Amino acid sequence: MMEDIIFITIAAVICGAETWNDIENYGKAKESWLRQYLQLPNGIPSHDTFNRFFSALDPDEFEQAFLSWIKDISELTDGDVVSIDGKSICGSRCGDSKRAIHIVSAWSKTNQLSIGQVKVNEKSNEITAIPKLLEVLAIKGCLVTIDAMGCQREIAAKIVDKGGDYLLSVKGNQGCLEEDAERTIRFAKPTSEWVEDDFGHGRIEQRKCILYTDLSFIDKSEAWKNLTAIVKIEATRYSKSSGKEEKEVRLYITSSKENAEVIGKGVRSHWGIENNLHWQLDVSFNEDD
């Protein structure tokens, strides 16, 4: 049965299978466990059967069906943080080609699950891929975090139109926006502030999130749909071993009306896609090999 083949394949790949023979061997080794969930009227399919099945399967149709299944088993709730980020699969280069496949994924903090992805040819194409990814996501009530590549007016509007709020990293790719944001934190009065201390990994780190809702320093602020605040994240790290102190300041824009604590935790949650998804793909699934 089709469901049996797909189930066995996904389970086998999660456990490290890399070839059709690996998948068949996994199925035979775990047959008693698999029969708790599958019918397997003809036993475990052969490696040739797995090969023929997936060779005939339309990858786009399979992707849509898989995303529908993910939606059924996950639930995005109000307040969830959905992080969108891209990753190049270095191991996908073929022959003399210097280009690797680039995947843009969405990560749900609540479900600890990738809830969607889009393949692009180059990192620069993330700008066009993110709206396509947003189209298939249910993000109502969610805070969507994206790095500076996704800090685009069209992307911000798309998130708001789908019922979510955006939290976008600001760098020098949007005209004077970064300069305007820096001027805001220099002259405007903070609206909300939150401080978090972290002791671990041989260092002391303090993270401070400050919100500025005075948008008078932002040129054409109305072009950013529902823009409510400029966000300043100030991180101070002190190494116990070296005695050195490092400071880092990052800027964001957001449409959220939440306080500094919620926004600060949202910024920190964005790293979940790197630590929980990208790291697993690199280390557990050898994507970069």
N, C-alpha and C positions, 0 to 999 in steps of 0.2 A: 504494500500500500504506500501511496505517496507520503502520507503523514509519517509512516514508520521510517522511511528513508531520510526525510528531512530531520526528524528528531534524533536519529542515531548520528547523523553527520554533525549536527550542531553540538551534541554532547561530546562526540569524539574530538572535534576541533578544540573545544574548550579544554579538553584534557591533553592537548598537545599533538593530536594526529595531524600529519602533514601530507599523507598520500592516501589513495583509495585503498591500498592494502592495509594501511594503518587503521582506517575507518572500519574495514571488515573485521580485522583482528580485535579492535575495541568492542565491536558488537558481539562477537563470539565470547569474549572474556566477560562481558557484562550482561549476557543474555537473560539470566534470571532476574536481574534488577530491571532491565528494559521491559520485561513482560508485565511488570506492575503497571506500566503506562501504555504499552502498545499491544496490538493483537498478534503481529508476527505470524500470520497463517502459514507462511512458507519458510519460517526460520529467518536467520540473518541473511540479507542479500549479499551477493558476491561483490568483489571489488569492481568487476566489470559492470554490474548493474548500477552501482553508485556512479561510476564514470558516465555511462550512457544517459542516466537520468539527468544529471546536472549539465551534460553537454547539450541536451535538448531543452533545458529550462531557460526561459526568457529572464535574464538577470534583472531587468527593470520591473517586470511583473512580480518577481520574487521579492524584490526590495519593498515594493508597495504592500505586498501581503505581510511581510515581516514587520513593517512599521505599524500596520493595522493591529497585528498581534501584540506588539509592544504597548500600543495605546490601551488595549484591553486589560493588560496585566499591570499597568501603571496608572497612577492618578495624579495629575497636576492640581495642586490645591492652592488656594489664595495664600500668598506669601512665599511660595516656592521660588527658589532661585534657579534659573535656567541659564547655564553658561555656554556660550558659543565660541568655538575656537577651531583653528585649522592645524593640520599636522601633515607633513610630508612623509610618505612611506619610502624611505631610502632603498629598501629591498625590492622595490617595484621596478627599478631601472632595468631595462632589457638591452643586451648587446652594447653598442656604442652610444646608446641614448643617454644624455645627461639629465633628462627630465624624469622626475619621479612623480607618481600619482600623489595628489594633494587632496586630503579629505577634510571637509568642514563638518564638525559634529556638534550636537546639542546635548548637554549633560544636565540631568535633573538632580539637584542636591537632595531632595526629599526621598526619591526612589533609588538614588545612587545607581543610576542607569542611563546609558546613552539612549535618547529617545528619538534620534533622527540624524541622518548624515547625507551629505551631497558630495559627489566626486568632482574635482576640477583639475585642469591640466597644470595650472601654475598658481602660486600663492597670490599673485596679483588678481586672480579671478575670484578671490573670496568676496569681493565687493558685489559681484553679480550672483554668487552662489548663496550668500546669506539670505536674500529675499526669497529665493526658491525654498530654502530650508524652513524659513518662517512660515511659508505658505502651508506646509504640512503639519505644523505644530499647533497644539491647543495651548495658548499661553495666557489665557484670560486670568487676571489676578496675579500673574507672576512677574518677578523682577528679572529682566533679561540683561545679562552682562556680556559685553563684547570688548575686545581690545581695540587699539587705535585704528586698525585696518577697517573695522566696522563702524567707525564714527562718521557716519554719512547721514545727511538729512533724510534721504529716502528710506533708509533702514530704520531710523528713529520713528518716522511717520508710520511705517509698516507695523512696528511693534505696538504703537499706541492704537492703531486702527484695529488690531486683533485683541485689544483689551488688556494688554500688558503695559509695563513701565520699563523704560530703558535706563541702563547705567553704563555709559560709554567712556572708555579711556580717551583722554585728549592729548594729542601730540601735535606736531607741526604740519599735519596733512590737510587741515581745514582752514586755509587762509589765516586770518587773524584770531581765530577762536582761542588758540593757546595763549596768545598775548593778552587777549581780553580777559581770559580766565585768571591769568597771573595778576592782572591789574585789579580784578575783583577781590582776590584774597589779600591784596596789599592795602586796598582802601575801603572795602565794604566791611560792615559789621557782621560777625558770625551770628547765625541764627540758632544753631544747635551744635553741640560738641560731645564727643564720646571718646574715652580713653580705655585701652586694653593693654594689660601687661602680661608678658609671656616669659616664663623661666624654663629653659630647656635647651638641649643640644649645646651645652657649654657657653650659653650666652644669655643676656638679658635683652628683651626686645619690648619696646613700647610702641604701640600703634595708636595714632590719634586720627579721628575722622571729624572734620569740621565742615558744616554746611553753610553756604551763603545764598540766601534767597533774593538778594538785591541784584537784579539783572541789568541794571542801568549801565553797567560798563561793557555789556555784551552787544556788539554791533549786530543788528538784525536778529535779535534773540527770538523774535516771532517765527523765524524760518525753521527753528527747531521745535517741532510740534510738542506742545504741553510742557516745554522746559520749565522746571521749577527751581532748580538749584545748581550751583557750582559746588563740586565736592573736592576737598583737599585731604589727601591721605598723607600723613607724615609718620614715617617709620624711623625709629632710632634704635640701633643695635649696638650692644656693648659686649665685646668678647672677653670672657673671664681669663682666658689663657694669654692673649696678646695685650690686653688692656686697651685695645683700639675701639674707637667709637665711630660708627658710620651713620649718616643721615640720608634719607631718601624722601623726596616729595613727588607725589603723583597727583594728577588732576583728572577729574571726571565731570561729565554732565549727566543729569538725571531728570526724569519726568515724575519721579516718585515724590509723594508728599510725606513719606515716613521720616522718622527722626534720624539723627546721626548714628545711633547704635545699629539700627536696621540696615542703613546704607553701608556702614563700616563692615558689618558682617557679610553683606552682599559682596563687597569687594574681595574680602578674604575667601569667600566661597568660590569665587571664579577660579582659584587655583585648584579646586577639586577636579576640574576636567584634565588638568595637567598631571596631578598626582594619582588620581584614581582611574582615569581612562588612558591617557597617552602613555603613562609609565607601564601599565599593564600590557598594552599592545606592544610596546618595545621589548619588555623583559619576558613576559609570559608567552607572547605569540610571535616573537622574533621578527617584528615588522621591518626593522631596520637592517636585518642581516641580508 
